[in-house]
Amino acid sequence: MRRLTCYSVSGGKNSLRYLYKTVSLWRTIINFIIISLGRVSPSFEFKNWLYRLMGMKIGKNVSLGLMVMIDVFFPEEIEVGDNTIVGYNTTLLAHEYLVPEWRKGKVKIGKNVLIGANSTILAGIEIGDNAVISACSLVNKDVSPGSFVGGVPVRPIIKEEVHEING
């Protein structure tokens, strides 16, 4: 279940056209610059420090891989627990703009989580401690602690499937 707050728009325009009524243009520009620096930084400490400046909650020993894309509008809605790895080019979203409305929701990633490369985590999602998300996954629902999930959209992966793949 995704935990989202929905905001309706009126006036005949799609919700994205009201973007700068929901978040400051200047804050968006500053966040974009910080995220762009963080995406290419090889230093986990520097990257985490930058993201904390924007209000993200990042635990100890978190490793955000190269090119991870943080939500540029609402980074303060994202929390990453201790000792978690977020793989290359993963996207963490805390918002979504639809035609008649826009939505916002916290993303909470637990401790000791592994998120594979090129995954997308949608707004309003909670990923429990010790969970594993396979590469190229779309996380559109909560992931229980200790689960191994993957795919588009995510579904449980059982150990027999992994054994068959690895031979």
MDAnalysis code that builds the backbone (N, CA, C; Angstrom):
import MDAnalysis as mda
import numpy as np

u = mda.Universe.empty(501, n_residues=167, atom_resindex=np.repeat(np.arange(167), 3), trajectory=True)
u.add_TopologyAttr("name", ["N", "CA", "C"] * 167)
u.add_TopologyAttr("resid", np.arange(1, 168))
u.add_TopologyAttr("resname", ["MET", "ARG", "ARG", "LEU", "THR", "CYS", "TYR", "SER", "VAL", "SER", "GLY", "GLY", "LYS", "ASN", "SER", "LEU", "ARG", "TYR", "LEU", "TYR", "LYS", "THR", "VAL", "SER", "LEU", "TRP", "ARG", "THR", "ILE", "ILE", "ASN", "PHE", "ILE", "ILE", "ILE", "SER", "LEU", "GLY", "ARG", "VAL", "SER", "PRO", "SER", "PHE", "GLU", "PHE", "LYS", "ASN", "TRP", "LEU", "TYR", "ARG", "LEU", "MET", "GLY", "MET", "LYS", "ILE", "GLY", "LYS", "ASN", "VAL", "SER", "LEU", "GLY", "LEU", "MET", "VAL", "MET", "ILE", "ASP", "VAL", "PHE", "PHE", "PRO", "GLU", "GLU", "ILE", "GLU", "VAL", "GLY", "ASP", "ASN", "THR", "ILE", "VAL", "GLY", "TYR", "ASN", "THR", "THR", "LEU", "LEU", "ALA", "HIS", "GLU", "TYR", "LEU", "VAL", "PRO", "GLU", "TRP", "ARG", "LYS", "GLY", "LYS", "VAL", "LYS", "ILE", "GLY", "LYS", "ASN", "VAL", "LEU", "ILE", "GLY", "ALA", "ASN", "SER", "THR", "ILE", "LEU", "ALA", "GLY", "ILE", "GLU", "ILE", "GLY", "ASP", "ASN", "ALA", "VAL", "ILE", "SER", "ALA", "CYS", "SER", "LEU", "VAL", "ASN", "LYS", "ASP", "VAL", "SER", "PRO", "GLY", "SER", "PHE", "VAL", "GLY", "GLY", "VAL", "PRO", "VAL", "ARG", "PRO", "ILE", "ILE", "LYS", "GLU", "GLU", "VAL", "HIS", "GLU", "ILE", "ASN", "GLY"])
u.atoms.positions = np.array([
    [0.830, -1.182, 0.000],
    [0.000, 0.000, 0.000],
    [0.876, 1.248, 0.000],
    [0.617, 2.142, -0.918],
    [1.360, 3.392, -0.979],
    [0.653, 4.449, -0.143],
    [1.433, 5.182, 0.618],
    [0.903, 6.251, 1.455],
    [1.135, 7.578, 0.742],
    [0.087, 8.076, 0.096],
    [0.187, 9.304, -0.695],
    [-0.838, 10.323, -0.236],
    [-0.454, 11.577, -0.295],
    [-1.396, 12.660, -0.114],
    [-1.684, 13.214, -1.505],
    [-2.973, 13.313, -1.848],
    [-3.385, 13.761, -3.186],
    [-3.856, 15.207, -3.125],
    [-3.473, 15.971, -4.149],
    [-3.846, 17.373, -4.261],
    [-4.480, 17.585, -5.629],
    [-5.749, 17.943, -5.650],
    [-6.457, 18.197, -6.911],
    [-6.087, 19.572, -7.461],
    [-6.159, 19.706, -8.779],
    [-5.948, 21.002, -9.418],
    [-7.177, 21.333, -10.259],
    [-7.384, 22.605, -10.461],
    [-8.483, 23.039, -11.322],
    [-7.962, 24.140, -12.228],
    [-8.702, 24.469, -13.227],
    [-8.288, 25.527, -14.140],
    [-7.985, 25.021, -15.536],
    [-8.219, 23.737, -15.775],
    [-8.069, 23.201, -17.120],
    [-6.657, 22.831, -17.533],
    [-5.667, 22.986, -16.637],
    [-4.291, 22.626, -16.968],
    [-3.917, 21.351, -16.210],
    [-2.952, 20.609, -16.751],
    [-2.472, 19.439, -16.022],
    [-1.721, 19.890, -14.774],
    [-1.617, 19.002, -13.800],
    [-1.065, 19.368, -12.493],
    [0.380, 19.840, -12.550],
    [1.157, 19.339, -13.497],
    [2.556, 19.757, -13.586],
    [2.684, 21.236, -13.941],
    [1.688, 21.796, -14.606],
    [1.703, 23.217, -14.953],
    [1.626, 24.106, -13.703],
    [1.247, 23.523, -12.559],
    [1.168, 24.255, -11.290],
    [2.374, 23.965, -10.397],
    [3.413, 23.396, -10.976],
    [4.590, 22.956, -10.235],
    [5.117, 23.999, -9.260],
    [5.332, 25.213, -9.729],
    [5.986, 26.207, -8.874],
    [5.035, 26.866, -7.880],
    [3.795, 26.401, -7.839],
    [2.899, 26.747, -6.734],
    [3.036, 25.709, -5.617],
    [3.616, 24.549, -5.957],
    [3.794, 23.487, -4.967],
    [5.193, 23.471, -4.382],
    [6.165, 23.920, -5.141],
    [7.552, 23.971, -4.668],
    [8.230, 25.177, -5.320],
    [9.069, 25.838, -4.569],
    [9.737, 27.051, -5.035],
    [10.664, 26.774, -6.223],
    [10.645, 27.657, -7.191],
    [11.557, 27.562, -8.337],
    [13.007, 27.579, -7.860],
    [13.327, 28.479, -6.928],
    [14.707, 28.590, -6.442],
    [15.140, 27.343, -5.688],
    [14.245, 26.797, -4.902],
    [14.580, 25.559, -4.190],
    [14.812, 24.432, -5.188],
    [14.005, 24.376, -6.232],
    [14.174, 23.359, -7.271],
    [15.537, 23.509, -7.952],
    [15.925, 24.730, -8.254],
    [17.216, 24.980, -8.900],
    [18.362, 24.544, -7.990],
    [18.298, 24.939, -6.720],
    [19.349, 24.557, -5.762],
    [19.402, 23.039, -5.610],
    [18.232, 22.390, -5.443],
    [18.196, 20.933, -5.329],
    [18.791, 20.271, -6.570],
    [18.464, 20.790, -7.741],
    [18.972, 20.223, -8.990],
    [20.496, 20.288, -9.037],
    [21.062, 21.400, -8.623],
    [22.519, 21.557, -8.615],
    [23.150, 20.570, -7.634],
    [22.584, 20.485, -6.431],
    [23.117, 19.569, -5.419],
    [23.016, 18.119, -5.896],
    [21.863, 17.741, -6.430],
    [21.675, 16.366, -6.906],
    [22.621, 16.070, -8.063],
    [22.806, 17.021, -8.960],
    [23.719, 16.805, -10.087],
    [25.144, 16.561, -9.611],
    [25.587, 17.300, -8.605],
    [26.914, 17.065, -8.022],
    [26.982, 15.692, -7.364],
    [25.950, 15.365, -6.598],
    [25.923, 14.086, -5.900],
    [25.899, 12.889, -6.836],
    [25.185, 13.016, -7.931],
    [25.057, 11.901, -8.876],
    [26.404, 11.446, -9.421],
    [27.328, 12.369, -9.605],
    [28.617, 12.024, -10.211],
    [29.755, 11.940, -9.203],
    [29.488, 12.230, -7.949],
    [30.535, 12.183, -6.932],
    [30.923, 10.740, -6.623],
    [32.221, 10.446, -6.609],
    [32.659, 9.106, -6.231],
    [32.724, 8.913, -4.714],
    [32.567, 9.994, -3.949],
    [32.673, 9.925, -2.487],
    [31.301, 9.768, -1.848],
    [31.087, 8.649, -1.163],
    [29.817, 8.426, -0.480],
    [29.596, 9.444, 0.625],
    [30.660, 9.798, 1.354],
    [30.528, 10.755, 2.443],
    [30.106, 12.131, 1.931],
    [30.750, 12.581, 0.856],
    [30.413, 13.887, 0.278],
    [28.979, 13.880, -0.252],
    [28.634, 12.829, -0.968],
    [27.294, 12.691, -1.544],
    [26.236, 12.716, -0.438],
    [26.443, 11.943, 0.638],
    [25.477, 11.902, 1.736],
    [25.374, 13.258, 2.424],
    [26.495, 13.942, 2.571],
    [26.489, 15.277, 3.171],
    [25.665, 16.236, 2.316],
    [25.873, 16.190, 0.993],
    [25.106, 17.053, 0.091],
    [23.607, 16.796, 0.228],
    [23.218, 15.527, 0.210],
    [21.801, 15.180, 0.257],
    [21.172, 15.521, 1.605],
    [21.959, 15.425, 2.662],
    [21.436, 15.842, 3.981],
    [21.160, 17.342, 3.999],
    [21.947, 18.123, 3.256],
    [21.703, 19.571, 3.150],
    [20.308, 19.863, 2.618],
    [19.792, 18.998, 1.758],
    [18.466, 19.187, 1.158],
    [17.357, 18.643, 2.056],
    [17.722, 18.026, 3.176],
    [16.711, 17.524, 4.100],
    [16.486, 16.023, 4.060],
    [17.222, 15.307, 3.205],
    [17.098, 13.845, 3.205],
    [17.607, 13.295, 4.528],
    [17.007, 12.205, 4.960],
    [17.464, 11.517, 6.158],
    [18.262, 10.306, 5.691],
    [19.568, 10.352, 5.931],
    [20.457, 9.291, 5.468],
    [21.210, 8.737, 6.667],
    [21.125, 7.423, 6.855],
    [21.778, 6.759, 7.978],
    [23.281, 6.634, 7.794],
    [23.893, 5.906, 8.718],
    [25.339, 5.678, 8.692],
    [25.682, 4.639, 7.630],
    [26.834, 4.815, 7.009],
    [27.379, 3.854, 6.043],
    [26.459, 3.567, 4.863],
    [25.666, 4.553, 4.468],
    [24.803, 4.409, 3.293],
    [25.652, 4.635, 2.046],
    [25.446, 3.790, 1.035],
    [26.157, 3.910, -0.242],
    [25.149, 4.130, -1.352],
    [25.083, 5.366, -1.838],
    [24.236, 5.705, -2.973],
    [25.116, 5.665, -4.210],
    [24.845, 4.733, -5.106],
    [25.682, 4.511, -6.273],
    [25.727, 5.686, -7.227],
    [26.631, 5.570, -8.174],
    [26.791, 6.573, -9.216],
    [25.482, 6.763, -9.966],
    [25.123, 7.986, -10.239],
    [23.965, 8.382, -11.039],
    [22.606, 8.104, -10.393],
    [22.566, 7.824, -9.093],
    [21.272, 7.687, -8.408],
    [20.553, 9.026, -8.515],
    [19.274, 8.975, -8.889],
    [18.481, 10.201, -9.075],
    [17.528, 10.365, -7.905],
    [17.752, 11.408, -7.131],
    [16.931, 11.739, -5.978],
    [15.807, 12.668, -6.433],
    [14.648, 12.563, -5.815],
    [13.525, 13.437, -6.136],
    [13.956, 14.896, -5.984],
    [13.908, 15.648, -7.064],
    [14.396, 17.026, -7.074],
    [13.444, 17.988, -6.367],
    [12.158, 17.656, -6.311],
    [11.189, 18.562, -5.715],
    [11.000, 18.345, -4.216],
    [11.049, 17.100, -3.758],
    [10.769, 16.789, -2.352],
    [11.793, 15.814, -1.760],
    [13.089, 16.137, -1.789],
    [14.087, 15.211, -1.245],
    [13.927, 14.971, 0.260],
    [13.321, 15.936, 0.954],
    [13.130, 15.800, 2.407],
    [12.135, 14.695, 2.759],
    [11.433, 14.170, 1.777],
    [10.467, 13.090, 1.992],
    [11.113, 11.705, 1.872],
    [12.443, 11.658, 1.694],
    [13.149, 10.390, 1.494],
    [14.026, 10.094, 2.694],
    [13.937, 8.842, 3.172],
    [14.734, 8.373, 4.307],
    [15.397, 7.053, 3.925],
    [16.713, 6.970, 4.172],
    [17.469, 5.763, 3.858],
    [18.165, 5.308, 5.138],
    [17.919, 4.054, 5.534],
    [18.463, 3.515, 6.776],
    [19.932, 3.130, 6.688],
    [20.518, 2.889, 7.850],
    [21.936, 2.541, 7.977],
    [22.328, 1.370, 7.080],
    [23.563, 1.457, 6.562],
    [24.217, 0.352, 5.865],
    [23.473, -0.124, 4.614],
    [22.726, 0.761, 3.992],
    [21.952, 0.418, 2.804],
    [22.730, 0.781, 1.543],
    [22.530, -0.018, 0.496],
    [23.124, 0.245, -0.814],
    [21.998, 0.524, -1.802],
    [22.106, 1.646, -2.510],
    [21.180, 1.972, -3.591],
    [22.012, 1.954, -4.870],
    [21.694, 1.036, -5.782],
    [22.510, 0.779, -6.956],
    [22.464, 1.852, -8.016],
    [23.401, 1.734, -8.924],
    [23.619, 2.644, -10.048],
    [22.315, 3.025, -10.743],
    [22.139, 4.310, -10.983],
    [21.063, 4.849, -11.813],
    [19.652, 4.567, -11.291],
    [19.546, 4.292, -10.011],
    [18.227, 4.085, -9.409],
    [17.560, 5.439, -9.193],
    [16.232, 5.468, -9.291],
    [15.462, 6.695, -9.093],
    [14.612, 6.556, -7.834],
    [14.701, 7.558, -6.954],
    [13.898, 7.602, -5.727],
    [12.931, 8.781, -5.849],
    [11.645, 8.490, -5.992],
    [10.635, 9.523, -6.199],
    [9.756, 9.702, -4.970],
    [9.458, 10.946, -4.621],
    [8.543, 11.246, -3.518],
    [7.316, 11.992, -4.020],
    [7.173, 12.095, -5.319],
    [6.027, 12.808, -5.911],
    [5.628, 12.134, -7.216],
    [4.435, 12.473, -7.678],
    [4.010, 12.120, -9.039],
    [2.964, 13.131, -9.480],
    [3.116, 13.610, -10.694],
    [2.173, 14.568, -11.263],
    [1.316, 13.845, -12.295],
    [0.008, 13.907, -12.115],
    [-0.961, 13.330, -13.040],
    [-1.728, 14.472, -13.680],
    [-2.606, 14.199, -14.618],
    [-3.342, 15.287, -15.262],
    [-4.240, 16.021, -14.257],
    [-5.133, 15.341, -13.524],
    [-6.061, 16.091, -12.664],
    [-5.546, 16.360, -11.252],
    [-4.422, 15.757, -10.863],
    [-3.934, 15.911, -9.489],
    [-2.445, 15.619, -9.427],
    [-1.846, 15.981, -8.272],
    [-0.488, 15.565, -7.993],
    [-0.469, 14.916, -6.624],
    [0.524, 14.058, -6.412],
    [0.594, 13.275, -5.178],
    [1.999, 13.358, -4.603],
    [2.042, 13.263, -3.290],
    [3.317, 13.287, -2.583],
    [3.268, 12.230, -1.490],
    [4.396, 11.542, -1.269],
    [4.443, 10.542, -0.214],
    [5.866, 10.229, 0.201],
    [6.048, 9.974, 1.475],
    [7.367, 9.645, 2.012],
    [7.850, 8.313, 1.452],
    [9.155, 8.236, 1.235],
    [9.818, 6.986, 0.873],
    [10.705, 6.618, 2.046],
    [10.467, 5.444, 2.607],
    [11.257, 4.995, 3.744],
    [11.936, 3.679, 3.388],
    [13.260, 3.722, 3.333],
    [14.063, 2.547, 3.027],
    [14.760, 2.140, 4.317],
    [14.588, 0.899, 4.708],
    [15.111, 0.411, 5.984],
    [16.620, 0.242, 6.019],
    [17.075, -0.423, 7.066],
    [18.502, -0.702, 7.276],
    [18.905, -1.964, 6.520],
    [20.161, -1.991, 6.090],
    [20.748, -3.170, 5.438],
    [19.969, -3.607, 4.207],
    [19.448, -2.655, 3.465],
    [18.685, -2.943, 2.248],
    [19.629, -2.868, 1.051],
    [19.390, -3.725, 0.072],
    [20.107, -3.668, -1.197],
    [19.093, -3.397, -2.295],
    [19.291, -2.295, -3.019],
    [18.447, -1.967, -4.170],
    [19.330, -2.040, -5.402],
    [19.002, -2.955, -6.316],
    [19.804, -3.168, -7.514],
    [19.749, -1.998, -8.474],
    [20.696, -1.972, -9.385],
    [20.845, -0.898, -10.367],
    [19.598, -0.730, -11.223],
    [19.384, 0.510, -11.653],
    [18.317, 0.862, -12.600],
    [16.913, 0.569, -12.089],
    [16.728, 0.616, -10.793],
    [15.403, 0.417, -10.213],
    [14.721, 1.764, -10.012],
    [13.399, 1.733, -9.861],
    [12.633, 2.939, -9.566],
    [11.785, 2.674, -8.339],
    [11.902, 3.549, -7.349],
    [11.115, 3.461, -6.125],
    [10.103, 4.598, -6.188],
    [8.813, 4.263, -6.178],
    [7.760, 5.266, -6.288],
    [7.440, 5.912, -4.946],
    [6.771, 7.040, -4.993],
    [6.371, 7.792, -3.799],
    [5.469, 6.951, -2.904],
    [5.610, 7.140, -1.594],
    [4.726, 6.485, -0.637],
    [5.092, 5.056, -0.306],
    [6.302, 4.644, -0.622],
    [6.729, 3.250, -0.447],
    [7.566, 3.099, 0.822],
    [7.399, 1.959, 1.487],
    [8.274, 1.555, 2.581],
    [8.937, 0.242, 2.219],
    [10.260, 0.208, 2.383],
    [11.035, -1.010, 2.155],
    [11.612, -1.404, 3.506],
    [11.278, -2.606, 3.959],
    [11.689, -3.063, 5.281],
    [13.168, -3.401, 5.377],
    [13.655, -3.487, 6.606],
    [15.046, -3.837, 6.873],
    [15.413, -5.160, 6.201],
    [16.668, -5.246, 5.739],
    [17.251, -6.473, 5.173],
    [16.573, -6.960, 3.893],
    [15.817, -6.105, 3.230],
    [15.179, -6.489, 1.973],
    [16.188, -6.377, 0.827],
    [15.928, -7.135, -0.227],
    [16.734, -7.083, -1.445],
    [15.786, -6.834, -2.613],
    [16.111, -5.819, -3.420],
    [15.357, -5.484, -4.628],
    [16.289, -5.780, -5.804],
    [15.870, -6.647, -6.719],
    [16.750, -6.976, -7.845],
    [16.859, -5.790, -8.795],
    [17.871, -5.831, -9.644],
    [18.116, -4.763, -10.614],
    [16.917, -4.607, -11.555],
    [16.747, -3.401, -12.063],
    [15.718, -3.067, -13.061],
    [14.304, -3.330, -12.557],
    [14.050, -3.038, -11.299],
    [12.732, -3.279, -10.707],
    [11.949, -1.982, -10.560],
    [10.623, -2.113, -10.606],
    [9.717, -1.007, -10.331],
    [9.028, -1.318, -9.004],
    [9.394, -0.565, -7.968],
    [8.832, -0.799, -6.640],
    [7.600, 0.085, -6.499],
    [6.435, -0.523, -6.695],
    [5.155, 0.193, -6.667],
    [4.297, -0.217, -5.485],
    [4.873, -1.031, -4.586],
    [4.172, -1.418, -3.363],
    [5.224, -1.671, -2.292],
    [4.789, -1.670, -1.049],
    [5.703, -1.874, 0.065],
    [6.418, -3.217, -0.050],
    [7.637, -3.264, 0.498],
    [8.429, -4.485, 0.509],
    [8.664, -4.863, 1.969],
    [8.284, -6.068, 2.343],
    [8.403, -6.539, 3.726],
    [9.861, -6.725, 4.123],
    [10.149, -6.593, 5.414],
    [11.512, -6.843, 5.885],
    [11.982, -8.245, 5.478],
    [13.231, -8.331, 5.043],
    [13.826, -9.613, 4.683],
    [13.378, -10.190, 3.350],
    [12.526, -9.492, 2.626],
    [12.015, -10.000, 1.345],
    [13.055, -9.878, 0.247],
    [12.912, -10.734, -0.758],
    [13.696, -10.650, -1.989],
    [12.680, -10.491, -3.109],
    [12.672, -9.306, -3.750],
    [11.678, -9.003, -4.777],
    [12.363, -8.469, -6.023],
    [11.625, -8.516, -7.139],
    [12.162, -7.956, -8.365],
    [11.126, -7.967, -9.462],
    [11.415, -7.259, -10.536],
    [10.547, -7.235, -11.699],
    [9.809, -5.928, -11.856],
    [8.982, -5.892, -12.909],
    [8.164, -4.721, -13.224],
    [6.736, -5.180, -13.392],
    [5.879, -4.921, -12.414],
    [6.177, -4.393, -11.070],
    [6.797, -5.487, -10.202],
    [7.281, -5.105, -9.015],
    [7.963, -6.089, -8.165],
    [7.029, -7.206, -7.732],
    [7.615, -8.361, -7.588],
    [6.925, -9.534, -7.054],
    [7.973, -10.330, -6.282],
    [7.541, -11.177, -5.372],
    [8.513, -11.984, -4.618],
    [9.313, -12.907, -5.545],
    [10.576, -13.045, -5.238],
    [11.439, -13.997, -5.934],
    [11.802, -15.066, -4.921],
    [11.575, -16.300, -5.263],
    [11.886, -17.384, -4.333],
    [13.280, -17.934, -4.620],
    [13.892, -18.516, -3.612],
    [15.280, -18.959, -3.720],
    [15.485, -19.981, -4.820],
    [14.480, -20.805, -5.126],
    [14.621, -21.796, -6.196],
    [14.828, -21.108, -7.542],
    [14.153, -19.968, -7.761],
    [14.318, -19.234, -9.015],
    [15.749, -18.715, -9.153],
    [16.323, -18.238, -8.048],
    [17.686, -17.729, -8.068],
    [18.645, -18.869, -8.364],
    [18.420, -20.029, -7.771],
    [19.272, -21.177, -7.992],
    [19.248, -21.587, -9.472],
    [18.066, -21.573, -10.088],
    [17.937, -21.932, -11.503],
    [18.705, -20.950, -12.384],
    [18.646, -19.670, -12.057],
    [19.334, -18.651, -12.846],
    [20.841, -18.816, -12.724],
    [21.319, -19.056, -11.494],
    [22.766, -19.150, -11.250],
    [23.333, -20.526, -11.594],
    [22.465, -21.495, -11.859],
    [22.909, -22.824, -12.273],
    [23.404, -23.614, -11.134],
])
